[in-house]
Every structure is written in structure tokens, then in C-alpha cells.
Amino acid sequence: MRQAGRILEPYRRLKEEMGALEQMFRNPEIAARVTLMPVEMLGVDAAILFADIFTPVDAMGCEVTFAPGPIPAFAVREPDDVARLHDIDAEANLGYVGEILEAVRAQLPATVALIGFAGAPVTLATYLAEGPSGGREFTIFRRMLRRDPETTHRLLDQLTSVCIDYLTLQTAHGAQALQLFDTWIGSLSAADFAEFSLPRLQRIFAVVRELDVPSIYYANNAAHLMPMLDQVGADVLSLDWRIDLSKAFTRFDGKPLQGNLDPCALFGSPKQVTAETRNLLDGTQSRPHIVNLGHGVHPDTPIEAVQAMIDATHSYKSDSE
């Protein structure tokens, strides 16, 4: 459950003590401890690496700070901006991520999987194009791909290569599954997705397939892209809460799906959360499905509601066996 740790009091205390969030990401001892918290305190079935999608971008030469979201040191919009970025040697530049994974794997029960992840190229490029000022509508990347498609392709190719190196590092140090998060892919039209994103996603998942670990692709706000999502090459498609899972199961016949409870459903009472979770599960019986939210956990989500969702899932599983 992505970002579940942020609702836990021990995490909040650590964050207060450490000050800068980026220092937590780069400290193997602290990051391993945070990665384990949702498993130990909530009983989730898998641990997700405590890191940020911008971790490899920082190593590319664009420093990232958090206040609280990611703030790149400079905007990447012009050819000279792209030239300021460089490829990485994941083992040399991001070795601390490997240390985090090894520390977590050593402490996890054998029955609990360890999931690594990265940000997809278009999503990273969307944030980079906005730059330090950020944005509310995040339109600059779409303007860039119209104004200068050649530079856009070059940026996306470089981000794709770095993503592959970063994911390869994670599997070498204990990640047992890999997820690619594409938070801003829904901002692209179907035609732009086909030209600017799909070939890069296919390249990434082709390499992940060779690493022999399961792969998951999360596409946010992407109902209009569903006819192409099964072409990306991921083993599992993770869907947001806007998509009707029953229709998705029909379209992607036999393909495992992940999701897609609305994160805001967790602001209901524990009784309501239990009912919504069981309703989700009623519609996925006998189908390959990973129970999850349709996006990350909001920081102010009541912990009792998160626990109700987890408990409802576990008890439903027991009832079905």
C-alpha cells in the first residue's frame, strides 16, 4: 500500500527528528526502518521500498528537495537543460538503495514480498518540465512535446535508460517485484501516449522480464488509454479508482489487476471501509487480483480506516478458503 507509512506515528516522529525528507531516503538504517513499519504495524502483505520516484533523477545531476513534494533544482525544457542531465551508474550512484533493500529483506519474513519501484519517464519529465516553481495543472511538459518533440524524445530516452538501470539495481539487492508509477500519464492523449510513452514503457518492461521478477504498471487517470495498456508489457496492471474493475477484467481477459479502492473511501467509518472493501472483493472473486487503493494513502488518513481495509481483506480471504 503505497505511502502507508506516512500515517504512522513512529514515521512522523522520525521525520520530525531528521528534518529533510531527502535525508531519510538516503539513510539506509532509517529508510529500512520506515519500509518495515507498515508490515510490522498494519500487517500488510508486502513491503514497498521507502524512496521517492525522484531518487535516480537526483543522481542524474538535478538535485531534488522536498517541501513537502519534490522540487527539482532547475526546470528541464530546452536542449541545454537536457544536456545538464547525465546517465548514472546505479551501483555507484545509488548504492545506498541497495543497502536499504538488503537490510529490509534480511528482516522480512519469507512470506512477505519486497517490492521495488520507479517513476515512469513521462511522469518524471512532467515534474522536471515544471521545475522549481511547480504547477497546479502541470501543462508545461505537454507544451514542450508540441514545441520541441526532438528534445522531448531525448529527455524521455535518457529517463528510460536511467529507470532501467535503477530497477536492475533493485532486483540485484533483493526486490522481488517491481512497480512503475505513472502518476501523470493520464494527461496525455491516446496519440501522444502511443508516440511518447508506450515505446519507452515497452523497453522498460522487456528488460524487467529478463530480470525474472513480476512487474506492475500503475497508470493514473488513464481510462482513455485502456485500449493500449495491455501493450506496455507489465505482468500486472494497477488501476485508479475511476475505472470500473469489472469492465477492466473483461477488457484484459485473464490479466492480473491491482487496485482500486478510492483512497478517500478511507475517510469513512471503519464499518463503511469494511463494507466497501468487501464489495470490491465480491467483484474480483476467482479473478487474478491484488487488493489495493487506486492511489497513495493521504497523509491525514485515519489509521483505524487503513487497518479496517487490511483486516477486511484478510478476513475475506479466510472466509473464502
N, C-alpha and C positions, 0 to 999 in steps of 0.2 A: 504494500500500500504506500504509494509514493508520498513522501513528506509526512508520514505519520509521526515521526519522532518530534516534530515541531510542537505538538500539543502536549508533550510530556514535561513535567516539572523539572526532572533532572537535566533535560536538554536545555531548558530555559535558564537554569542556574549556570550551566556550563557556558552558554552563550554570553551571559552577563559577565562571567569571570574572564572569558577570553577576549571580549570586546569585538574585534573584527571577525566577521564570519569566515573570511578567506583564511584566517589563521587556523580555524577549526578544520577546514578542509585539508590543510597541508600538514597537520599534525597527526601522524599515524595512530598514536595512542588515543587521542581524543576522537578522531574520526571512526576508529574501530569501535570505541565505546558507544558512540551515537548510533552507528549501524546496528548494533546489537540491541539497543533499547526497545524498539518495537517488538522484537521477538521475545525478549525477557519479560516485558511489562504488559503486552497486549496479547501475546500468543499467536501472532501471525505466522503463516506457514512458510514464509521465505524472508530473507534479509536482503535489503537493497542498499548497495554501496552509498555511503554518505559522501556526496560530492556534488558538484554543480555541472550543468551542461557546458559551462564556460571553462572548465578546468583545462582542456587542451588548448583553448584559444589564448589563455594567459601565457602558455608556453610558446605560442607562436610569435610572441612579441607585442601583444596588445594586452597590457595589464588590466585586470578586472578587479573592481572593488564592489562592495555590496552595501546598499543603503535604502531599503533592505534588499532590493532587487539588483541584478547585475548591471554595473556601469562600466562599459569599456572606456579605455583611456582616450581613444580617438575614434572618429567615425570612419567607416570604410565604404567609400562611394566612388572614388576616382581611381584610375590606374596607379597613380603614385601611392594611394592608400593601400592597395593590394600588395604593392611592392614592399611595403613595410612589414608585411607578414612573412613568415618563413616556415618551412616544413620542420617537423620535430623528430627527434629520436626518442620515442616514447619511454624506453627503458632508462635513458639518461636524464631526460627532462621531467618525467613523471613517475620516477621510481617510487616516490612516496605512496602513490596509489596502489602499486603492487604490494607494498608493506602493509597497507590497510587491509587489503583483501586477504593476505596470508594470515594476518592476526585474527581477522573475523572467522575465517574458515577453521582455524585451529580451535576456536571456542564454540562453534556451532555444532549442535547435534547432527549426526549423519542424515537425519530425516528432514532437516531444514535446508533448503536450497539457498545459494548465494547468487544474487542477480547483479550483474554489472550493467552499465548504461552509458549512453552518449546522446548528445543533441544532434538532430539531423541537420544536414547542410543548409537547407532553406531557413530553418528556424534560427540557426546561428547567424546566418547572413542578415536576417531580418533585424536582429538586435544590433549587429555591427553597423548596419547602414544607419540606424537611428543615432548611434554614437552616445556621447556622454549626456546629452540633453534628454535622451529618451523620447518617448512619444506616447500619445494616447490611442492613436489609430494605427500606428505602425505601417505607414504607406510608403516610406522612403525607398524601401527595397523594391517595391513594385514600380515605382517611378524609375529607379535605376535600371531595372531589366528592360524597360522600354527605351530609355535614353541611351544606354550603353550595354547592349546584350553581350558584347565580347568580354568586357570587364566582368560582368556578372557571371558568365560561364567560367572565367578564370578563377574568380573567387570561390565559386562552388566546387570546382575541381580540387582546389587546394584544401578546402574544408573536408571534402570527401576523403582525400588521402590521409589527412590527419586523423579523421574519425576512424578509419580502418586501422591505423597504427595504434590508436588508443584502445580500441576494442580488443585487438590482438594482445596487447599488454595485459588486459584484464583477464582474459582466459588463461594466459600463461601463469597467472598468480592466484588462480582459484575460483574465478567467476564460472558458474555452471550454467548460466543462461545470460543472454544479452538483450537489452531493450533499447530501441531507438525512439527518442521522444521528438515528435514534430508538432510543437505547440502552435506554430503559425502557418502550417501548410494549408489550412482552410482559407487563408486569404488569397490563395492563387486560384485562378480559373482552371478549368479542366485542361485547356490548351496549354497554359503556362506550366501546369503540373507535368504534363507529358513532355514538354521540352526541357524544362529547367530542373525538375526534381526526379522524375521516375528513373532516368538512366543512372543517376548517382545512387539512388536507393538500391537499384538492382546490382550495382557494382559492390556496394557495401555488403548486402546480404549474400551475394555469391561468395565473398571471402569468408563471411561468418559461417556459411555452410561448410566450408573446408576446415574450419576450426572445430567442427563436430560438437557444437553446443546449440541448444534450442534458441531461436530468435523471435523477438516480439517487436512489432511496429505499432506505435501509438500515433494515430492521426486525429488531431483535434479539429472539431468543427468542419468535418470533411465529408458530409453526406453526399455532396455533389460529386465527389471523387470516387465513390464506391465502385463504379464500373471498372476502375483501374487499380484499386487497392490490392486485389489478389495477384497483380502482376509484379509487386515490389520484391517478392521472393522471401518474405518472412514466414516462419512457421506458424506464427500466431498473429492475428490482427487484434489490436486493442482499440476499442471504440469509445467515443464520448457519450454522454448521457442523452444527446439529442437523437441518436439513432435507435430505431426500433430493432431490438436484438432478434426478434422472430423473423423479421424481413431479412436481416443480415445473415441468419443461419440458412435461409432459403437461397439467397444470392450466392453465398460462399459455401456451397453444399459440402459438408464434411470437414471444413476447415475450422480449427480451434479458434475461438474468440475469447477476448478478455474484456471485462467491464460489467456493466456500465452504469452503476447507480449514480445518480446525481449527488455530487459532494454536498450540496445544500440540503439533501434529504437528511443528513446527519444533524441538522439543527431542529429536527422534530424530537419528540419524546423517545426514550428508549423503546417503548411499546410500538410507536409508529415506525421507528427504524427497523425493528424486528419484523414487522409486517411487510415493509417494503422490500427487505432483504429476502424474505421467504417468497414474496411474489416474484421477484427476479429469478429465484431458483426454480420456482414452479415452471417457468417458461424455458428453462435450459436443461431439463431432465433428459438423460440419455444422449445429450449432445456434448461435444468436447468444449469445455468452458472453464475459464479461470475467473472466479468471483473477485470483483474489484470495483473501485469507483470509476467514474468516467473522466476523472482528472484528479489532481492532487488534493490533499487534505488542507482545508483552510486553517490558518493558524489559531483562530478562535473557536474551532470546533469542540464541542463538549466531549471530553474523554469518555463519558458514560455512553454516548451515542456510538462512538467508534467501537467500544467494547461490545455494545449490543449487536452491531453488524457482524463482528467476528464470531461472537457466541452463537448468533442465529445461523451463521453458515456452518459452524461445526456441529451444532445440534441437528441441523437439517441433514447433513451428511450422515450422521449417526442414525437418524430415523429411516434413511433410505437404504441402509445396508442390511 
